[in-house]
Amino acid sequence: MPVQVPGSREGHQVFTPTLHGSRDESITAWALAARGGDPDAVEKFVRALHRDVSRYVTYLGADPQAADDLTQDTFLRALGSLHRFEGRSSARSWLLSIARRAVIDSIRYAAARPRLADTDDWQSAAERAQPRGLQGFEDGIALAELLAALPDERREAFVLTQILGLPYAEAARFTDCPVGTVRSRVARARSSLIESLHEADGAQPVAAAAA
């Protein structure tokens, strides 16, 4: 069932938590079977986590339009590294750590790449500003844009726990910080999102009048 950010008005649904436990155990079992060469397990592993990886790289990365490439890159890296996966952590956490490295590498590559013209910059910015059909926001408000305004650490903590549904303890292990720190980052991220929603609500009548 969709869950709203506390304090946001009705209709501004921020995330839909997912169920874990036995699901994570099944996915980890598929990953281990895939490591042993089972093609059916490979397909089940990829299918089970494709949406999580896509959402993670979309919300964590600086360029939502690169999500498809980053998702593909993540699975290519993972399938090439399956022989090193031993099941000490859940396959989902292991895969998200690979996705995280893919995002970081992409950002570093983009920062190092020379800019050919200012035109490319404003065109890219205009394209990124267009809503991409992300569920959870009405009136053309894209969740990815709101999350992009958050500091990196708060954005990641919010994405891991509130969008992907990781337990706080698992998110703490994933980010290598105390559980209390994760909770604090999520609370601050939520407050910032609520403030952004209120600002957007206040700006809408002005925009309508101008039209």
C-alpha positions in Angstrom: 0.0 0.0 0.0 1.4 3.4 -0.9 2.7 5.4 2.1 2.7 9.2 2.3 5.4 11.3 3.8 4.0 12.6 7.2 2.9 16.2 6.8 2.4 16.1 3.1 -1.0 16.7 1.6 -3.1 13.9 0.2 -2.0 12.8 -3.2 1.7 13.4 -2.7 2.7 9.7 -2.2 6.4 9.4 -1.8 7.1 5.7 -1.8 5.7 2.2 -1.8 7.6 0.0 0.6 8.4 -3.6 -0.4 8.3 -6.8 1.6 11.5 -8.6 2.4 12.5 -11.5 4.6 11.7 -14.7 2.6 11.9 -12.7 -0.6 15.5 -11.7 0.1 16.3 -15.2 1.0 14.9 -16.5 -2.3 16.8 -13.9 -4.3 20.1 -14.7 -2.5 19.5 -18.4 -3.2 19.0 -17.6 -6.9 22.2 -15.6 -6.9 24.1 -18.5 -5.4 22.5 -20.9 -7.9 23.4 -18.5 -10.7 27.0 -18.5 -9.6 26.9 -22.2 -10.1 25.8 -21.8 -13.7 22.0 -22.2 -13.5 20.6 -20.1 -16.3 17.1 -20.1 -14.8 18.4 -18.8 -11.6 20.2 -16.0 -13.5 16.9 -14.9 -15.1 15.1 -15.0 -11.8 17.8 -13.0 -10.0 17.8 -10.3 -12.7 14.1 -10.1 -12.9 13.6 -9.9 -9.1 16.0 -7.0 -8.6 15.8 -5.1 -11.9 13.2 -2.6 -10.5 15.1 -2.0 -7.3 18.3 -1.3 -9.1 16.6 1.0 -11.6 14.9 3.0 -8.9 18.1 3.2 -6.9 20.3 4.5 -9.7 17.5 6.9 -10.8 17.2 8.5 -7.5 20.9 8.4 -6.5 22.4 9.5 -9.7 22.7 13.1 -10.9 21.1 12.3 -14.3 17.8 10.3 -14.2 18.0 9.8 -17.9 21.1 7.6 -17.5 19.2 5.2 -15.3 18.7 2.5 -18.1 22.4 2.5 -18.9 23.4 2.4 -15.2 21.0 -0.4 -14.6 22.4 -2.5 -17.5 26.0 -1.7 -16.3 25.2 -2.8 -12.8 23.9 -6.2 -13.9 26.8 -6.7 -16.3 29.2 -6.0 -13.5 27.2 -8.3 -11.1 27.0 -11.2 -13.5 30.7 -10.9 -14.1 31.4 -11.0 -10.4 29.0 -13.7 -9.3 31.8 -16.1 -8.8 32.9 -13.9 -5.9 29.5 -13.8 -4.2 29.4 -16.0 -1.2 26.0 -15.1 0.3 27.5 -13.5 3.5 25.1 -10.6 2.9 21.8 -10.5 1.0 22.1 -10.6 -2.8 20.1 -7.4 -2.9 22.6 -5.5 -0.7 25.5 -6.9 -2.7 23.9 -5.8 -6.0 23.0 -2.3 -4.7 26.7 -1.9 -3.7 27.6 -2.6 -7.3 25.0 -0.1 -8.5 26.4 2.5 -6.1 29.9 2.0 -7.6 28.4 2.3 -11.1 26.7 5.6 -10.2 29.9 7.0 -8.7 31.9 5.9 -11.8 29.4 7.5 -14.0 29.5 10.8 -12.1 33.3 10.8 -12.1 33.3 10.1 -15.9 30.8 12.9 -16.5 32.9 15.4 -14.4 36.1 14.5 -16.3 34.5 14.6 -19.8 35.2 18.0 -21.6 32.2 20.1 -22.4 31.8 20.6 -26.1 29.3 23.5 -26.0 27.1 25.4 -23.6 24.1 24.4 -25.8 24.5 20.8 -24.7 24.3 21.9 -21.1 21.1 23.8 -21.3 19.5 21.1 -23.5 20.4 18.4 -21.1 19.1 20.5 -18.2 15.8 21.1 -20.0 15.4 17.4 -20.7 16.1 16.4 -17.1 13.5 18.9 -16.0 10.7 17.1 -17.8 8.6 14.7 -15.7 9.5 11.1 -16.5 6.4 9.4 -15.3 7.6 8.7 -11.8 4.7 7.5 -9.6 3.9 9.3 -6.4 3.6 13.0 -7.4 0.8 15.0 -9.0 0.9 18.3 -10.8 4.1 17.4 -12.7 6.3 17.2 -9.5 9.0 14.6 -10.1 10.3 12.8 -7.0 13.8 12.5 -8.7 14.0 16.3 -8.9 13.1 16.7 -5.2 15.6 14.1 -4.1 18.3 15.6 -6.3 18.2 18.7 -4.2 19.1 16.7 -1.0 22.7 16.2 0.2 24.1 12.9 -1.1 24.1 11.1 2.2 20.5 12.1 3.1 19.3 11.2 -0.3 20.9 7.7 -0.2 19.6 7.0 3.3 16.1 8.0 2.2 16.2 6.0 -1.0 17.5 2.8 0.7 15.0 2.8 3.6 11.9 4.7 2.3 11.9 3.8 -1.4 13.6 0.4 -1.5 12.4 -0.6 2.0 15.7 -1.8 3.5 15.6 -2.1 7.3 17.6 0.7 9.0 20.1 -1.8 10.3 20.8 -3.1 6.8 21.0 0.4 5.5 23.5 1.2 8.2 25.7 -1.7 7.3 25.4 -0.8 3.6 26.5 2.8 4.2 29.0 1.9 7.0 27.5 4.2 9.6 25.5 3.9 12.8 21.8 3.1 12.7 21.1 6.4 14.5 22.9 8.3 11.8 20.8 6.7 9.1 17.6 7.5 11.1 18.8 11.1 11.4 19.5 11.5 7.7 16.2 10.0 6.8 14.3 12.4 9.2 16.1 15.4 7.7 15.5 14.2 4.2 11.8 13.8 5.0 11.6 17.3 6.5 13.3 18.7 3.4 10.9 16.9 1.1 7.9 18.1 3.0 9.2 21.6 2.8 9.7 21.3 -0.9 6.2 20.0 -1.4 4.7 22.9 0.6 6.8 25.3 -1.5 5.6 23.7 -4.7 2.0 23.9 -3.5 2.4 27.6 -2.8 4.0 28.3 -6.2 1.2 26.6 -8.2 -1.4 29.3 -7.9 1.2 31.9 -9.0 2.1 29.8 -12.0 -1.6 29.3 -12.9 -2.3 33.1 -12.7 0.7 33.9 -14.9 -0.6 31.5 -17.5 
